[in-house]
């Protein structure tokens, strides 16, 4: 487990523009790898309305901690679900596709070497890899990023913490990166100092 520092969470909230006057009680915020929920809570706190929070966490104990944190921080209606986001995303629309959100924030596990366990990326029922390509089996950074993109509304905005390697690695990742840039999905990249995350 790696915890997102409060300062980084606040910056992410400001970058995605959650303080916008358009933000209201119907605004949705999602974290597909929510851990104990601190990033979600900080982003929710930056909004000028009581936004609706959603999160999924693979670890059972940590997802329980996230639910408790939501209650303790006056977000009892937040929906936190336990399960593997890539293999079994639990926020889906009634007719099957992924549920979409106004804002998505995440600090997923860096270079997850087991991201494809339980899934066939070439036949993903949620079509997360269909348009951009499948990430390498041993480096799941782009798997989480593509899940985030697929989970955004057409007007949605997201922010994701990833290792610097995603900017430079070749092969499948270079192709995914090229397509993301060509289609205008990346609006900015911020380099963070080393040893910022603890856990």
Phi, psi and omega in degrees: 000131175237129186264139181276119179302146183304322182296320179293319179299316180295319178297318179300318179298319180291322180298317182283350175079035183289346177279002182304146176300340180284344179292130180217187183294342178271357180290137183247140177231134185230139172233110184287348178224064196285348181055229181277000174093005185295320179297314177302314181296317180295319179295317177299322179295332182281343181288155178266015177214169178275085183288163180264128185255139178227140177208152174230139181220134184290318185283128184297314181294320182290323178294325175296320177296321178298317179298318179296318179299321179299316180294314182296332182255030172061039173231056186294342181269359178300140179258112177244125181239149183256125179163169180280113185299321183284313182284327185213075178295128187263356175255096180231155176286166183300329182267010171113321182291168179298141173293143179248153188229160177288321180224141174228130177231149181198151169231074186288166178297127182295131173048046180307114184279351181242023186299329185270004177298125178086010181215146171255101185304329181288339180236039181295120182296343181262003175055037181285334185247000185295318187269339186244342182107163182267130177295160178298149185300330186259005178217103189267012184304312182288338176298315179291319180297318179291327174296318179298313181300318180291340182267001180266142169295165182300332178258008185286163179226145181223159174220134185222135177270123181225158177288154182302335182304332181296342180277342191235339184294149184262202177057231185300323182291325177296320180293317177299315180300316180299316181293321178298318180290315180301322183271005173076024181281337184257116180261341180184157178227132179241124177278130179255150180293159180291157175059034181275332185259141181238153180161000000 
